[in-house]
Amino acid sequence: MSKMTLEQKKAMLLSLCKYGDSIKTDKELANTVIRERLGFIPHKKLYKFRTCSERNFKTLEENCIWMSPASSFPDQFDSTINVDFKQNQKEIEKWLRTNYPVLCFEFVEKLYEQRGLTFPYTYDVFLEYVNTCLDSEGNPIPDCEKQFLREHANSDELAQMDVILQQINMIRDKFAEKEDRVCNDLIEIIDQMRTRTRETMLTYCMTEHFDNHVFWENYAANYSGFCIAYDFSAFDRRPFSDYQNLAFLFPMAYRKRKPYLNMVPFMDGAIRGIISGDSSWQADPKLTADMNLQLYYKDKDYEYEHEWRFSIKNENNCKQFFPFVGAIYAGKDVVPENLTRLAEIAKTLNVPLFKQEINRSKNGFDYIPVEEIK
């Protein structure tokens, strides 16, 4: 079975962002998306390792899962967005040269509109003013300003040259206030974006393999816990409400260095929002998909996990119905009373229970149906 490529994952995330809430209401669409996703999961089964705590028993018995915010994960870089202005320095400089004057012009036009006036100059004339009347630090050159007005103002405007220059200074001061806020606000938006992603989504982590020694040791209390097998092969036989969120199931990608988020589209939207109040950039599917893609990277040290993540929006809904249990595996050192409890739960859920045993060759494990163990 082929692994999901980065390009495939990008395309799937972009599609989900474009679908929006329709993925939760259009059954045919959701089924198509989920079938495509399951095509990358070995045998359409994923696994979760648990300790034998009362809460874990109860949650399993109720056919539920307990989802956690990424902020609770031990890896502090998990589910964060990797940004660095230096990585996009050339692209950012190009964007500033091309777009910043346009934003300035739009700001001036808006300021005039708020005062019931029409800005009398075109963008080209405005750009000429910026290029000829301001020094390298953006300060006005008085003689050049007056010469500019003589070339572009009509006779009535020339008679009020001092008033016009005062208005220009007022506009320049207003924009300077905005400009000072841009950098601070942009840094604050990035910080909020980084921390918010770890709080605003709930995640349930699963793996492709149940015979993983590291998982049995670390997540199943050194072979004394259990492993749940989730089987998604017959997902569409259940009510749509039971499985519609499976569209948000994705594998992790492992890299020595997490790729950086391209800051140019983000800066473009954020700065437009700060200057003109336009927040439409926050709903841009491509930008949203690029930001979401960042959440599915982990350090290459974790590659042994073969992890998939099921994620939903955090609305204080940590406990979720998840009726896909296909089997339960008990660790080799599970105590008798916990094995009895797992057997009762397996019977309730009508799924098989297996117990891990060291094989005859003493080089691995067999998983024996509990009813066959004497």
N, C-alpha and C positions, 0 to 999 in steps of 0.2 A: 504494500500500500504506500503510495507516495505521500510525502509530507506536504503540508500547505506551504506554498512559497510566500515570500514577502509581498510580491505583486498581487497574488490571489487574495491575501489578507487585506491589503489596501483596497482592492476592488470591492470586497465584501463589506468592509466597514463603510466605504463611501455609499454603497447601495443602501445599507441600513440607515445612514444619515439622511439620504434622500427619501426613503420610505416614511420616515418619521413614525407617528403613532399608527399609521395604517398597517404596520407589521403586526400590531396587536389586535386588529379587527378583521383583516382580510385573511381568512383561513387558507385559501388556495395559495396565496403569496407566501404566507408563513411556512406552509408545508414544503413548498419548493425550496425556500431558503434553508430550512432545517435539514432536509434530505441532502442538500449540497454539502452542508457542514458535516453531517454524520459520515459522509463519504471519506473523510480524512481521519476518522476515529477507528482504530483497529477493532474489528468485530463489533463496532458500534457500542462498545462498553468502556466505562471509565470507573475508577476505583477511589475510595476514600478510606483512610486509616483512622481509627478512633481508639481512645482508651475506654476501659470498662467503667465509666462513671454513670451515675444514675441519670444525669441529663442526657448523655449520649444514648443510653438505652431507651429512654422515654421518647426522644426525638425520632429514633429509628422506628420504634413501635408505632408511632403516629404517621409514618411515611413522610416525614418532614426532614428538612435540613436546617442548620443554623448558619446564617451568613454573617460575615464580619466585615467592618470597614477596613480598608487597606492600612489605615493608620495603626491598627493593632498588630500588623505583621512585624516580625523581628527585623527584617531587612528594611532599613530606613529609606532606601532608595527605591523600594518597590512602589509601583503605581505613581511615580512622579514624572514630571515632564522636564526633559533635559534641554535647557536653553543656555545660549552663550552668544552674546552680541558679536564677539570676535570671530566666531565661525562664519558669520554672514556679513562681515564688515564691508566687503566690496559691493555686495548686493544691496546692503542698507544705504551705503553712500549713493549708489545709483538711484535708489528709490527716492532719497531725499532730494537729489538734484532734479528729478523729474516731477515729483508729486508735491513737495512741500510748498512751492510757489502757488500751485493750484489751490491748496488748502488755505493759504493766506488770502488769496483772491476771494474764495468762497466765504471766508470769515468776514472780509470787508463788506461784501455784498449783503450778507445777512445782517451785519450791524446797521447798514443803511436802511434795510427793510424794516428793522425794528423801530426805526425813527420815522417811518413813513416816507422815506426818500428812495430815489433810484440812483444807484451808483453810476456816474456818467461815463465811465471808461470801460473799454473791453479788456479782456485778459492780456492781450498782446501789449496794450498800452501800460497796463499795470506792471507787467513783467519788465517793460522798458524802464519804468520808474524804479523798480527794485534794483535793476542792473546799473543804472546811471546815477541814482540819487542817494544810495546808501553805501557806506564804506564796508570794508571786509568784516567788520564786527556788527554790521546792521545799524549803525548810527547814521542819522541824516547828514547830508552835505548841503548846507543852506543855499549856497550859490547855485548848485545843480538843481535843487528843488525849484527855485524861482525860474531858472531857465526852462525847466521841464514844463512848468505851468504856462510860461509865455508861448511855448510851442503847441500846447494842447488845449489850453483854456480859451473860452470865447471872451468877448469884450466885457460882458457882465461879470464873469468869473474873475477876470483880471482886476476888475475894480474892487473885488473883495479878496485879494490875494492873501492878506494877513489872516482873514477869517478862515480861508481854506487851509492855510498852513497850520493854523491852530487845530482844525478838525483832523488833519493828517497826523499831527502829533498825538491827539487823543486816541485815534485809531491804533497808532503804533504802540502806545502805552497799553491799550486794552489787549492787543495781540501779545505783547511781551508778557503780560500777566498769564495769558493762556500758555505761552511758550514755556514759561518757568514751571507751570504745573505739569506740562506734558511728560517731562522726564520722571518727575516724582510719581505721577499717577501711573505711568507705564510700568515702573518698577513695582509699584504696589499691586497693579493688576497681575503681573507675572507671579509675584509672591502668593497672591490669593489663588491664582490658577494652580500653582504647585500644591498648596496645602489643601485646597478644596477638593481636588480629585481624590485625595486619600480619605476624605470624609463623606463625600456625596454619593459614593457608590458602595454597594455591598457585594462581596465576592465569596464564592465557594470554590475552593481549589480541589481538583481531582487529578489523577494520574492515569497513564495508559496501561500500567502494569501492576498486578497485585503481588507478584513474587519479587518484591524489591526489598532487599535486606535492610537498607538504610531507613526506609519508611517503617518497616516493622520495628526497628530499634528506636527510632526517634519519635514516631507519631502513634505507635501502638504499644507504648510502655514496655519496650524490649520484649516483644513477642507475647505479652500477656493481654493484649487488646484484641481488636478485630478489624476486619476490612470489609467494607460494603462494596458490592459490585452493582453498578447502575447500568441497566440494559435499555438502550434507546431504540432498539430495532423495531419495536411495535408502537412507537410513540403516538402515531396517528389513530390508533384504536381507542384512545382515551378522549375525553371531552377536550375541546380546543383550549379551554381555560387552564387545563392541567399542563399544557406543553408549549403554549405560545411564546414564552420567554426563552425557550431553547435556541431561538434565533441569536441570542446574545452569549453563545458558547464559542470560545476561541482558544486556540493553543498559544502557549507562550513561545517566544523566540529568544534564543540565548546568544549573547554577544560579549566579546571581551570589553567592548566599549559601546555603551548605548548611543545610537545615532542622535544627533541634535535635531530639535524641531526647527524648521526653517522659519526664522523670525520675521521675514519680510511681509508675508500675508498677515501675520498677527499684528505687526507694527502698523501696517496700513489701516487695518480695521480699528485698532485701539486708538490711534492718533486721530482718525476721523471722528471717532466717538467722543474723544476728549474735546476736540475743537468745535465740531459742528453738532454734537449730540446724536449722531447717527449710530444706532446700536445694531443695525441690520447685519453687520459682520459676524456677530455672535451666532447667527443662524446659518452661516455659510457651510454647506455640507462638506466641502473639501477640507476646509480648515478644521472642522469638527472631527472629521475622519483622521486627519494627520495627528491631531492632539490625542485622540483615542488610541491610535496605533502606538503611541509612546507608552501606554499602560500595559502593553503586552510584550515588553522586553524585560529580560532578567540577565543578571551576570552569568557568564558562561560556566562559573563554578556550580551553578544549579542545574546544569543540563541533564544530569542523571534523573531529574524529577519527571521529565516528559509530561509536563503539566498542562492541563486545560483549565480554563476559568469560566465559570458561569457568573455573570454580573448583572445586577439590576440597580435601579436608583434607590438610594437610601431614604426611605420614608418611615423609619422606625419599624420596618417590616423584616427584621432579621430572621424570624421563623417563617419558612416557606414550605408549602406542600410540594413534595417532589416524589411522585409515585412511580419511580423507575427501578426500585430495588429488584435485582434479579437473583442475587445469592449473597450469602454471608460467609466469611472465612474467619475462623477463630485462630488465634495464635497458638503456637505449640505449648506455651506456658500459661495459658488461660486457666484460672482456678476453677474447680468443679462447679461452684455455685454460679459463676459468671457464664460458664458454658451452658448450664441449665437455663439461665435467663435468656441467652441467645437462642437456644432451641425453642423456647416458648414464643419468642418474637418471630422466629422463622416460620413457625407453624401459623401464627396469626397472619403473617404476610403471604403465606403459601409460597415460600421460596426455600431452596435447599440450603443446608448449613454444612460447611466443610470444616475439618480441623487440620491444622498444619502439623505434619509429622516429618521428622528427619528420615530421609530415604535410606534404603539398604546400603547404598554405596557411601553414605555419610558425606556426601558432597553437595547436598541440596535438600529441597523439601518436596514432599508429596502432600496433596490435599485430599483427605479421605472423607467421604460422606459420614456424618456423625452416627447415623443409624448402623453403619457397618463396623464401628469401633466397638470392640468388646472390652 
